[in-house]
């Protein structure tokens, strides 16, 4: 799938959960969390999601790349919640800071919601830390509202959901 946000044409690569490029994108995401969250971020304190849970038919992990280059501009995952039917969880949605504000976040969010629908979900949920104000604003503007907590995570203080 390709799109053009502002003047930046991009491509969405699906099925990337176990790729080296996804691992590098997640490392950059975790490094940013370590800088932004009060007290830092330690990935070992958070449930690791096995790649098979973010691979069809259980989920998907996508990379946003700049068309014509190998540059990864962002990533995000969706997985069907194993403990509830019809609910998918959005995870690890992130864009490199230099491309934020270009519409790629909305593009990535819609793409993940479409993947959730294709996996049979009727509702999506997500969790985040309130200090990620840009993400919070994006999700709220896309119709996400407060949801019941569904996981134990020392870095999460906001749960949001949306019916598809």
FIGU-543221 format. One line per 4 residues: number of its first residue (from 1); their letters; for each residue x, y, z of C-alpha. Coordinates in steps of 0.1 Angstrom, whole numbers, plus 2048, in hexadecimal, padded with zeros to 3 digits. Each point is the difference from the previous one (the first is absolute). Layout:
# residues N
NUM) a) X Y Z | ... $
END
This chain:
# residues 164
1) xxxx) 800 800 800 | 80D 822 7F7 | 7F5 824 808 | 80D 823 7FF $
5) xxxx) 7FE 815 81F | 809 824 7F7 | 81D 7FC 7E8 | 80D 7DF 80F $
9) xxxx) 7F5 7E1 7EE | 801 7E1 817 | 7FA 7DB 7FE | 7F2 7EA 81B $
13) xxxx) 811 7DE 804 | 7EB 7E6 812 | 80C 7E0 810 | 81F 80F 810 $
17) xxxx) 7FD 7F3 824 | 820 7EB 7FF | 815 817 7E8 | 820 810 809 $
21) xxxx) 7F2 822 7F4 | 7E4 7FC 819 | 818 7F8 81C | 814 820 7F8 $
25) xxxx) 7E0 815 7FF | 7F5 7F3 821 | 822 807 80F | 7FD 824 7F5 $
29) xxxx) 7DC 802 80E | 80C 7F2 822 | 81D 819 800 | 7E8 81C 7FB $
33) xxxx) 7EA 7F3 81C | 81F 7FE 817 | 806 825 7F9 | 7DB 80C 803 $
37) xxxx) 7F2 7EC 81D | 806 80C 823 | 819 7E8 80F | 809 7F1 7DE $
41) xxxx) 7F5 7E0 7EF | 80C 7DC 804 | 7F3 7E8 7E6 | 805 7E2 816 $
45) xxxx) 7E5 80D 817 | 7E6 7FE 7E4 | 7F0 7E0 7F3 | 813 7F6 7E0 $
49) xxxx) 7E8 7F7 7E4 | 80C 7E2 7ED | 802 807 7DA | 7E7 7E4 7F9 $
53) xxxx) 7E6 814 813 | 805 81D 7E8 | 7FF 7EA 7E1 | 7E0 7F6 7ED $
57) xxxx) 7E8 7F1 809 | 807 80D 824 | 80C 823 7F7 | 818 814 7EB $
61) xxxx) 81E 817 804 | 805 81A 7E5 | 81C 818 7F7 | 7FB 822 7EF $
65) xxxx) 81C 805 7E7 | 809 81D 7EA | 7F9 7F6 7DC | 81F 7FC 7EB $
69) xxxx) 817 7FD 81F | 805 7E6 81B | 7F9 81A 81B | 7E8 7F4 81B $
73) xxxx) 7EA 81D 80B | 7EB 7EE 81A | 7F0 7E0 80B | 7E2 7F2 812 $
77) xxxx) 7F0 7DF 809 | 7DE 7F1 805 | 7F7 7DF 811 | 7DF 7EF 807 $
81) xxxx) 7FD 7FF 826 | 802 7DC 80A | 7E9 806 81E | 7E2 80F 7ED $
85) xxxx) 7EF 7F9 7DF | 7FD 81D 7E8 | 819 817 810 | 822 809 7F2 $
89) xxxx) 81B 813 811 | 815 81B 7EF | 824 7FF 80C | 821 812 7FB $
93) xxxx) 7F4 81B 7E8 | 81C 817 7FA | 80E 819 7E7 | 823 80F 7FE $
97) xxxx) 7FE 823 80E | 809 811 7E0 | 7E1 7F5 7ED | 7E6 807 81B $
101) xxxx) 7E6 819 7F6 | 7FF 7F5 7DB | 7E1 7EA 802 | 814 7DF 803 $
105) xxxx) 7F2 7F9 823 | 7DC 801 7F4 | 80A 7EB 7E2 | 811 7E6 816 $
109) xxxx) 7E3 800 819 | 7E6 7FA 7E4 | 816 7E5 7F2 | 802 7EE 821 $
113) xxxx) 7DA 803 805 | 7FB 7F1 7DE | 817 7E3 808 | 7EC 7FB 821 $
117) xxxx) 7DF 7FF 7EB | 810 7E7 7E8 | 80A 7EA 81E | 7DB 800 80B $
121) xxxx) 801 81A 81B | 7E2 816 808 | 812 815 819 | 823 80D 806 $
125) xxxx) 811 809 820 | 821 80F 809 | 814 80B 81E | 819 81D 804 $
129) xxxx) 811 818 817 | 7EF 822 803 | 822 811 7FA | 7FE 7F5 7DC $
133) xxxx) 7EA 81E 7F8 | 802 7FF 7DA | 7F4 7DC 800 | 7E4 808 819 $
137) xxxx) 7F4 81D 7EA | 801 7E9 7E1 | 7EC 7E5 810 | 7E6 817 80F $
141) xxxx) 7FB 812 7DE | 7FB 7DE 7F0 | 7E3 7F8 817 | 811 7EC 81C $
145) xxxx) 7F1 803 823 | 809 7F4 822 | 7FF 7DA 804 | 803 7E7 81C $
149) xxxx) 824 7F6 809 | 80A 7DE 7F1 | 824 7FC 809 | 819 806 81C $
153) xxxx) 81C 817 7F3 | 814 818 816 | 802 81A 7E5 | 7DB 801 7F6 $
157) xxxx) 7E8 818 810 | 7E6 804 7E3 | 7EA 7E6 7EF | 7ED 809 7E1 $
161) xxxx) 7E8 7ED 7E9 | 7EB 804 7E1 | 7E5 7EC 7EF | 809 7F8 7DC $
END
